[in-house]
Amino acid sequence: MNSRQRYKAFISYSHKDRKTAEWLHRALETYRAPRALRKADDGALRPIFRDREELSASSNLSEVIRDALDRSDALIVLCSPHSAASRWVDQEVAHIIDGGDASRVICLITPDTPAEAALETVLPKALLAALPEGVEPLAVDLRPNADGRRLARLKIAARLLDVSLDQLVQRDARRRLQVMTAFTAAAVVVSVGMGAMTVVTLKSRQVARAQRDETEALVAYMLGDLREQLEPVGRLDVLDGVGGRVLAYYAKASDDRLDDKALAQRAKAQTLLGTIREQRSDWKGAEDAFAQAAATTHALVQRDPNNGERIFDEAQNVFWVAYMRQRRGDEAAAEQGFKRYEQLARRLVALDPNRPEWRIEVAYANTNLGTLMFKQGRPAEALSAFRAGLAVQEAERLRTPTNTARISDTANARAWVADCLLIMARPREAYVEREVASRLLAQAVAATPGDKRLAAKSVASQSALARLELDLGRVTQALTHATSALKSLSELAALDPTNARWREHLLIARFDTIDIETWLGPAGLAKAKAAHEEATAELARIRTGQSAKVWRPDLDGRLRQQAVLFAILEIDTGRARALAKALLHEIDDAPSAREGRGDLSAMLGFANLQAGHADAAIAVLAPRRQALPPGSLDTLARAYLATGRKAEARSIVGELQKHGYAHPAFLAFWAESAPGGAVSREAP
């Protein structure tokens, strides 16, 4: 080998991460760039220097390493707790940085690095010291639910080739698609041929067994490697065909003629078909496939009733059937399915209470039930289900107090409990649950500052806390939390200015701040009105294409409600009524507003009351009285008062006071209009 040759990259790693280093070395040296993106060379990423292999015959490691580092175009650091503690890795990074080119360093987080480990805890000290305060390097992540091997390989290749990742991904997808489509056609033909063989009378039992084994090996390939290769390139239609061929093969034999292995393969194929159809929004087709999978796994459980793995597989398919029924609007059948899922989860725990992944299934089952009941306007039953799930989540969190997944799940469970309490008009209790959830998430974010998804959850929790504080009359505290959430969201949105969803979240956070500032006196109202104009303009800016034509209650509707409130506070009754009527017309003209954007009863009740239609407001809100948040109950009470039903108004006002509701709008109205006495503000 030419001792003065250059290397495409130098891989720096701890010997405990050897397997990942070997995979990376092989993955890069066998990669070829698409022809259109090649520059002067042949597009190959080689040679790659991996010290444990390259230095096996060297007597002077330090000299050879320094020389190899100087002749490498990039340094790829395998980041893990092991490498962070390695002085050799640290010295190799320091050598590159001392040369004045830290941009040559590429970080790759190993797959065995704990999910809760923050990036700065696995970086070499030399690299951490070279980074500006508060700045993290971009890192490729091989951990579960992150980049995955294929994307990781492409990300590193893009850096080494100095080309756009988008270009590389698109061309790689096209190349893989061409190969896979051709191969799949051949595989399907072989599968059909193999399946046909099973119906031919075979004279030799040994030949029959060999052919069956070969066919099932092909089926296993289709359900495993082939699926993994086709999914990234989006060929769901090909996968659908593959799954269908597998089912056709197994359909030729009844359950009692299939052994456990064959039944399990059939269940996997049925589940595969269900997930493909779900991704294609074919709810009925997905439900049919999952139902077949559930029946197959149930047959397996009947053969071995105490096999926990079989019960677990059945539970997953039962969940999917119930979820598909919920998506199709068959809520009664969905509820039965979710209850069956919970029974199976509890059966798992009874079999082996020491398995945390089985214990947590009980929490998930209760959360699914609670979510369904919550959406049906059954908050008391939902609350019971959510609290049952919370008990499990809290116990799991206490077992592993530093596990961010358990912390996040527990916070989520408490958030659901808080939401139930809120629509039961119990804001003081809701605040307690939401405060605990926010505190848990803040602790998790502090422990893993690089986890942006966790940071987003924490910000959402802060916003919800601010809204509850406004309901409780704690306006100053509400503004503090809302401002903090707005600042955090601005920082998150700045990471990806093209992300429309982040910009929407940021806009909704501005709405929260407007709601609060409205009640901070004349100066606050003026500031809120100015912010409202800016928010209106921002909504127009973030809308593109078809989304510009879709009226949304959480965006357009909320802006209109705020405009009505401004007119009321400025004692411009005529304008308030006109704006309220315009809001009603917008809802009527936008059928999509009633589909999938949550219950509109609160907005309809408010708009009808302010438009002078108190009876219509009552008609909308009264049937849902047991599942209305405090603000909507306040609207209902005002509608009762406007129609002379003072006793019913008094009952609602008293109930709201009892549970600590003290929104400034509530206090201001009922202080002057309270039937039977003024409303006073309780101490927070």
Buried (B, 14 or more C-beta within 10 A) or exposed (E): EEEEEEBBBBBBBBEBBBEBBBBBBEBBBEBEBBEEBBEEEEBBBBBBBBBEEBBEEEEEEEEBBBBBBEBBBBBBBBBBBBBBBBEBBBBBBBBBBEEEEBEBBBBBBBBBBBEBBBBBBBBBBBBBEBBEEEEBBEBBBBBEEBBBBBBBBBBBBBBBBEBEBEBBBEBBBEBBBEEBEEBBEEBBEBBEEBBEBBEEEBEEEEEBEEBBEEBBEBBBBBBEEBBEBBBBBEBBEBBBBBBBBBBEBBEEEEBEEBEEEBBBBBBBBBBBBBBBBBBEEBBEBBBBBBBBBBBBBBBBBEEEEEBBEBBBBBBBBBBBBBBBBBBBEBBEBBBBBBBBBBEBBBBBBEBEEEBBEBBBBBBBBBBBBBBBBBEBBBBEBBBBBBBBBBBBBBBBBEEEEEBBBBBBBBBBBBBBBBBBBBBBBBBBBBBBBBBBBBBBBBBBBEBBBBBBEBBBBBBBBBBBBBBBBBBBBBBEBBBBBBBBBBEBBEEBBEEEEEEEEBBBBBBBBBBBBBBBBBBBEEEBBEBBBEBBEEBBEBBEEBBEEEEEEEBBBBBBBBBBBBBBBBBBBEEEEEBBBBBBBBBBEBBEEBEEBBEEBEBBBBBBBBBBBBBBBBEBBBBBBBEBEEBBBBBBBBBBBBBBBBBEBBEBBBBBBBBBBEBBBBBBBBBBBBEEBBBEEEBEEBEE
